[in-house]
């Protein structure tokens, strides 16, 4: 009798694990949003715009693919007249781009799900200015994604494995990136729904926004091949 109960418990446990894995729980990635404008990986597989991956520290992680970043400060905090800012970046969305707006709408759903994750939180709704994703006065949408405390933001090379440093990163303001984020609600200091930037990877070039970055093809434009005599050796 005891053996039969043990076998039943074991079968139920294995069934639960199987269902969790097949339903896309913490066991594997699940595409949340796909779009015609999505890119493909080096092996030809489509990369969804938003993918739910797994949990870290009790928070669900999401991968965003081919989104435009603004003013990245991935290694050091930026300095302002009134003090230091946060390490991270903004993800900006083009109002005239269908894919961008689809990603923005899905991210807002995820943010509001976090906002209302507990009954007690629903009873204390936050203003729009307390959400990481919001619309500015001009009607443009941007999402702040920052480091959590002293946690490093990992910058990933195109090979998907190598970690880059501040000296060799190729992420600049205006380029497109892939990034891993988590969404969480803060209930101190007036409350907020934050987006943590966990890692970022350069995806493709975009028009620079900072006025300082010059793309390689622009930098070499205007130069011609020159016939130069070999330098003479000094003895």
N, C-alpha and C positions, 0 to 999 in steps of 0.2 A: 504493500500500500504506500509506504513512504517513498519507495523507488518510483512508483507511478506518478506521485505528486511532483517529485523532483524532475522527472522527464517532461511533464506538462509545463512546469515553470521554465525549463530550459528551452522548450519549443516555442513558448510564448515570447521569451526574451529574444530569441533569434528572429522570430517573426517581426517583433517590434523594430529590431535593428534593420531588418530588410526593408520594412515599410518606410522607415526614416530615411534610409539611403535612397530608395527608389522615388520617394516623394520630394527629394531635393532638400533634405534638412541640412544639418551641419556637415554631412558626409561628402558633399560634392557641390560644384558650382551649378547655378540655375540662371538661365537667361531671363532677366526681368523685362528688358526692352531691346528689340531688334528693329533695324530700320534699313531702308534701301541704300542709305549713304554710309553704312558701316564698312569698315576696312576688312581685309583678310590677312591672316597670319602668313608667315613664310611658307607654311605647308599647305596653304590654300583654304584653310578653314575660316569661315566668317567669324568676326569678333563682335559680339553683341555690344550695343551702346552702353547697357548697364547689365552687370552680372552680379548676382548674389553669391558670395563665396562662402567663407566660414566665419565663425565667431572667434574673436580674441578678447580676452578679459571680459567676457560676458556681452560683448557688443558684436552685432552683425556687421560684417565687412562687405563692401560693394566695390566692384571694379567699374570705372568709367573709361570708355574708350574714345579716343580721337576728339577730345574736348579742348577748347582754347583757354590758355592760362594767361593771367595778367599779373605783372609785378611779382614774380616769384622771389621769395627770400627763404630758401630751403635749408641753409646752413647757419646763417647768423640772423639775429633780430635786426630789423631796420631801425634806424635812428631818426627821430623827428624832433622838432623844436620843443615839444612838450614831453619827450621821453622816448622809450623804446616801444616798438610794435611787436607783433608776434611773427614767429617763423611760419611760413606757409605760402599760400598764393590765393588768388581769386580765380574761379572758373567763370568765364563770361559767355553769354548766350546771345546770338544774333537774332533779333526779333523777326528778321526776314528769312530766316533759315528754318525750314520745316523740321529737320532733324534736331536742331538745337532746341526748338520749342517743345518737341516731344520729350527730350531728355529733361528739360526744365520742369515740365508738368509731372513727370514720373518722380523726379527728385522731391518735388513739393509734396506729393502723396506720401513718400517715405518719411519726410520730415514731420508731416502732420500725424502719421501713425506713431512716431516716436513721441510727439507732443501729447497724444492721447493714450499712451501705452498703459497708464494706470487711471482708475476712476478718480482718484484724488487729484491727478494732474488735469483731467478734463474740467474739474471744478475751478481751476485756476488758469484760464486761458491766457496765453502770452500775446502781446501786441506783435504786429507784423515786423516791427523794427527789432524784435528780439529773436528773429529767425535767421539762420545762417544764409538762407536763400531769400533774396528780396529784390523788389523793383525800386529803382531810383527815380528821382524827379523827372528824368527825361523819358522814362518808360523802359529803360534797359534793365535787364536782369543779370545779377551776378551772385555767386555763392562763395562765401569765405570758407576756406579749408585750411586749418591751422594745426600746428603741432600741439600735442597734449603735454603740457608742462615741459620737462626737459627731454622727453622722448625724441630720439632722432627721427628725421624724415629720411627714409631711404631713397636714394636716387639710382635708378636701375638703367644699365646700359642696354643698347638695342638687342643684345643676345638674351635678355630676359633673366640673367643670372648675376652678372658682374655689378658690384656696387661702385658708383662713381663718387668723386670728391668735388669740392668746390672748384678746384683747379681744372678739372677736365669735364665738368658737366656741360651739356649743350642745350639746356633748357633756358629759354629767355622769354621776356614778356612779349606775347603775341604768337608764340609757337603753339602747336597742338601737342597734347600729352595724353598718355594713359595714366590713370592714378587709382590707388586703393584708398578708400575712405571708410570711416564709420560715423554713424549719426547717434548723438546722445543728448539727453536733456539735463541741463544744469538747473538746480533749484536754489542756488544761492545768488546773492548780488542781483536780485530782481528777476532771476530766471532767464534762461536762453535755451534754444535748441541749437547745438553746435555740430559742426562737421570736423572731424579729425582727419588730417592728411597723414596717412601712414607711409605711402611711397608714391613716387612719380617716375615716369619714363618718357623721354622725348619720343614723339610720334612722327611729326612732320613740320615743315616750316610754315610760318604764317607771317603776315605783315608785322614787323616789329612795332611795339607800342611805346617803348621807352625813349625813343629818339637817340639811343646810343648804339644799339645792336645793328650791325651791318651784315647782311647775308653774304656768303662767300662769292656768289655769282655777281653781286653788286660791287663788292670790294675789288674784284679783278677787272671789272669793266673799264675800258678806256686804255688799258695797257696793250702795247704791241710787242711782238718779238723783236729783240735787238741783237745785232751782231756786235758782240763785245770782245775786245782783245783779251786774251788770257792775262791774268794779273802777273806782274813780274815779281819774281822772288827777290827778297832783300838778303844780301849776304853780308 
